[in-house]
């Protein structure tokens, strides 16, 4: 299951992580976000131990969304050593997300 990334646990889960962190920026009202959600959940299980995969609700965590200049959702960021190394925007297929994870592991 994907972790919930919030302003209170961001430092621990993202900033201090020594693994690739995949953050799905989403909102409850976003239709395309609901299409991506099952892929994120499956990938969290598949990459357990290899990468940290989480979701960040932009409505509940505006400071994190602002930190990364999130303008469109869904946006999936790939963060390594607290630096963005890749980004996917929109409802992308699971294979594309997996390819991007593999490329950045």
C-alpha positions as CSV (number, residue, x, y, z in Angstrom):
1,X,0.0,0.0,0.0
2,X,1.2,3.5,-0.9
3,X,2.2,5.7,2.1
4,X,0.4,8.9,2.8
5,X,2.9,11.7,2.5
6,X,1.9,14.7,4.6
7,X,3.5,17.9,5.8
8,X,4.0,16.2,9.2
9,X,5.9,13.2,7.9
10,X,7.5,14.7,4.7
11,X,10.9,15.2,6.3
12,X,11.1,11.6,7.5
13,X,9.6,9.8,4.4
14,X,11.1,12.0,1.6
15,X,13.8,14.4,2.7
16,X,15.8,11.8,4.7
17,X,15.2,8.8,2.5
18,X,18.1,7.0,1.1
19,X,15.8,5.3,-1.5
20,X,14.1,6.6,-4.6
21,X,10.8,8.2,-3.4
22,X,7.8,8.2,-5.8
23,X,5.2,10.8,-4.9
24,X,1.7,10.8,-6.5
25,X,0.2,14.3,-6.1
26,X,-3.5,13.9,-6.3
27,X,-6.9,15.2,-5.0
28,X,-10.2,13.5,-4.2
29,X,-12.1,15.5,-6.9
30,X,-9.6,14.6,-9.7
31,X,-10.9,12.0,-12.1
32,X,-7.6,11.2,-13.8
33,X,-6.1,10.8,-10.3
34,X,-8.5,8.0,-9.6
35,X,-7.3,6.2,-12.8
36,X,-3.7,6.3,-11.6
37,X,-4.4,5.4,-7.9
38,X,-4.6,1.6,-8.5
39,X,-1.3,1.6,-10.4
40,X,0.4,3.5,-7.5
41,X,-1.0,0.9,-5.0
42,X,0.2,-2.0,-7.0
43,X,3.7,-0.5,-7.6
44,X,4.0,0.2,-3.9
45,X,3.7,-3.5,-3.3
46,X,5.9,-4.5,-6.2
47,X,8.7,-2.1,-5.2
48,X,8.4,-2.6,-1.4
49,X,12.0,-2.4,0.0
50,X,13.4,-1.0,-3.2
51,X,11.6,2.4,-3.4
52,X,9.3,4.5,-1.2
53,X,6.0,5.0,-2.9
54,X,3.5,7.4,-1.6
55,X,0.6,9.7,-2.3
56,X,0.2,13.4,-1.4
57,X,-3.2,15.0,-1.3
58,X,-2.6,18.6,-2.7
59,X,-5.7,20.0,-0.9
60,X,-4.5,18.7,2.5
61,X,-0.8,19.4,2.0
62,X,-0.5,22.7,0.0
63,X,3.0,23.4,1.3
64,X,4.4,20.3,-0.2
65,X,2.6,20.9,-3.5
66,X,3.9,24.5,-3.5
67,X,7.5,23.3,-2.7
68,X,7.5,21.3,-5.9
69,X,5.5,23.8,-8.0
70,X,2.7,21.3,-8.7
71,X,0.4,22.9,-11.2
72,X,-1.4,19.9,-12.6
73,X,-2.6,16.7,-11.1
74,X,-2.0,13.9,-11.2
75,X,1.7,14.6,-11.1
76,X,4.1,11.9,-10.2
77,X,7.5,13.0,-8.9
78,X,10.6,10.8,-8.6
79,X,12.8,12.1,-5.8
80,X,16.3,10.9,-4.9
81,X,18.4,12.5,-2.2
82,X,15.7,15.1,-1.7
83,X,16.1,16.2,-5.4
84,X,13.6,15.7,-8.2
85,X,15.1,13.4,-10.8
86,X,12.1,12.7,-12.9
87,X,8.4,13.7,-13.4
88,X,5.3,12.3,-15.1
89,X,2.2,14.5,-15.6
90,X,-1.3,13.2,-16.3
91,X,-3.0,9.8,-16.2
92,X,-0.1,7.7,-17.4
93,X,-0.1,3.9,-17.8
94,X,1.4,1.7,-15.1
95,X,4.1,0.5,-17.5
96,X,5.3,4.1,-17.9
97,X,5.5,4.6,-14.1
98,X,7.3,1.3,-13.7
99,X,9.8,2.2,-16.5
100,X,10.5,5.5,-14.8
101,X,11.0,3.9,-11.4
102,X,13.5,1.3,-13.0
103,X,15.4,4.1,-14.7
104,X,15.9,6.0,-11.5
105,X,16.5,3.2,-9.0
